[in-house]
Amino acid sequence: MQFDRDLSSPHKALFLAVREQLLAIDGIEEFKKDKITTYSFNGSSLCHMRTMPHGIDMGFLKGAMVEDKFGLLHGETKRMRVISLESYLPEELDYYLDLALKLNGSS
């Protein structure tokens, strides 16, 4: 399971810090799948996360629909954008999570 690999990764601390930030949001649910850990809000997919050789990748399922104030989102698919992190950026993550939650109808 990917979650177990994430906990064995050299980037475990970064993964756990971002995970804690996600799970601190009321209504966020975590789903541990074979190849990725996903997060949803009110039954709607929000993002996914996994460790990578450089740190972690967080994929925002509606990332193409938001203003990229910090220039961290990358990708060319129709909807999804990814943030690749080498260090913990809590303020930036708050910004992207807030936008993702708004797209999912939380505010």
N, C-alpha and C positions, 0 to 999 in steps of 0.2 A: 504494500500500500504506500502511496506517495507520502502521506503524512509521516509514516515511520522513517522514510528516507530523509524527509525534511528535518526530522529530529536528530538524525545521525550526520547531518551536513555540517561542514565548517561554518555555514551561515545560519546555524540553529538560532543563535541569539537574535539576529535580525528577523528571522521568520517569526519567532515567538513574540517579539515586540510589536510587529505589525498585526499579528493574530490577536494579541491582547487589545490593541486599539480597535480592531474590528468588532470583537466580541463585547466590548464595553458599550457599544451602541445598542440601545434597547430595541429588540425585535430582530436582530441579526441571528441567523441560524447558520451553523457550520455543517458541511457534509463532506466526510472523508471518503474519497473515491480512489479507485486503483491508481489512476495516473495524475490526479490533481485534487486539491482541496478547494471546495467552492463555498461561497457565502451567498445567502439570499435574505431578502427582506420582505415580509408579508407574502411569502410564497413566490416571489419574483426574483429571478437570478440577478445578482448584483455584480459579483466579481469572483475571480479565482486567484489562487496564489500557489507558488511552489518555489523551492530553492533551485538555483542555477549555479553554474561554475563561477559567475561574477557576483552573486548575491541572491536576490529573489526577483521574480517577475510577478507582477499583479496585472491581471487582465480585467479591464472594465468592459462589460458586455455592451454598454451603450456609450463607450468612450468617444466615439466619433461625433457624438451629438453635443459635446460640451466645449466650452471655451478652455483652451489649454494655457491658462495664465502663467504657469511655471515652465512650459515647454518640455515637460517630462513624458508626455504620451507619444508613442510611436506605433506604427502599423499602417497597413493599407487596405484592410478589409472594409466591407461596407459599414459595419457598426463598431466592432471591437477595437480597442486601443490598449496598449500594454505600457506599464511603467516598469523599468528595470532599475532596481535599487542596489547600490553597493553599501549604503549606510542608511540609518533610520532618519527619516524626515517627517516628524509628526505633524508639523503645521501644514506642509504640502499635502500630506495624506488626508488631513482633515478637510482641506479644500476639495480634493477629488471625491472623497467619500460623501461629502455634503451634496455635491452636484449629482452624484450617482443616486443618492437617496431621493433627491428631488425628482429625478427622472422616473424613479419607481413610485412616485406619488406619496412620499412620506410627509411633505410639507406643502 
